[in-house]
C-alpha cells in the first residue's frame, strides 16, 4: 500500500472512531465535531508531511478551506454569545 493510501485509510478510521466516541458521550453540537475532525486532519497531515513535503503542498488549499470554516464557526459563536 502506498503512503497516501495508508494516510487516507488511517484518517478515515480515526474519523469513524472519534465520531462514534462523540456520539457515545452525547455530543450534539456540530461545532465540536468540526473542531475534532479539523484537529485530527491537521495532526495527520503534519505526521505524514514529515515523509513527503509534496503532500503538504498539495493539501495546503484544503487546509486553508478547513481553517476558514473553523474561523466561521468561531465568529458565529462569538456573535451568538454577544447577542
MOUR-V8611 format. One record per backbone hydrogen bond with DSSP energy under -0.5 kcal/mol. CO is the residue of the C=O (numbers start at 1). NH is the residue of the N-H. If there is no record, write none. Layout:
co = [CO | CO]
nh = [NH | NH]
This chain:
co = [2 | 3 | 4 | 5 | 6 | 7 | 8 | 9 | 10 | 11 | 12 | 13 | 14 | 15 | 16 | 17 | 18 | 19 | 20 | 21 | 22 | 23 | 29 | 29 | 30 | 31 | 32 | 33 | 34 | 35 | 36 | 37 | 38 | 39 | 40 | 41 | 42 | 43 | 44 | 45 | 46 | 48 | 48 | 52 | 53 | 54 | 55 | 56 | 59 | 60 | 61 | 62 | 63 | 64 | 65 | 66 | 67 | 68 | 69 | 70 | 71 | 72 | 73 | 74 | 75 | 76 | 77 | 78 | 79]
nh = [6 | 7 | 8 | 9 | 10 | 11 | 12 | 13 | 14 | 15 | 16 | 17 | 18 | 19 | 20 | 21 | 22 | 23 | 24 | 25 | 27 | 26 | 32 | 33 | 34 | 35 | 36 | 37 | 38 | 39 | 40 | 41 | 42 | 43 | 44 | 45 | 46 | 47 | 48 | 49 | 50 | 51 | 52 | 56 | 57 | 58 | 59 | 60 | 63 | 64 | 65 | 66 | 67 | 68 | 69 | 70 | 71 | 72 | 73 | 74 | 75 | 76 | 77 | 78 | 79 | 80 | 81 | 82 | 83]
